[in-house]
Amino acid sequence: MNIAVLAVLCKRAANSACVDDATAKRLRQLKQEWAKLEARGTPSDYKTHQQIQAQKATVKARMVELLCTIPAVATETALKPGR
């Protein structure tokens, strides 16, 4: 799944009433980590680009891991359009 989609799911799930405060905080932190990496843009040198891609892969894996722990009702709510 695309990391941008995962970031949106993190945001929406964090706002769900089905998610406890600690999990919501972690979801928001992961979305913020992703946003910071995206804000860096595309660097001109290959080494930096590879480092950013590796960091994004790590954040993506952490997003998936955390989203998998959330009750289905919260995930379904997060997936509904217009939220």
Protein Blocks (a to p, Z undefined) as FASTA:
>chain_A
ZZklmmmmmmmmmmpckbcfklmmmmmmmmmmmmmmmmnopafbfklmmmmmmmmmmmmm
mmmmmmmmpcfklmmmmmpghZZ
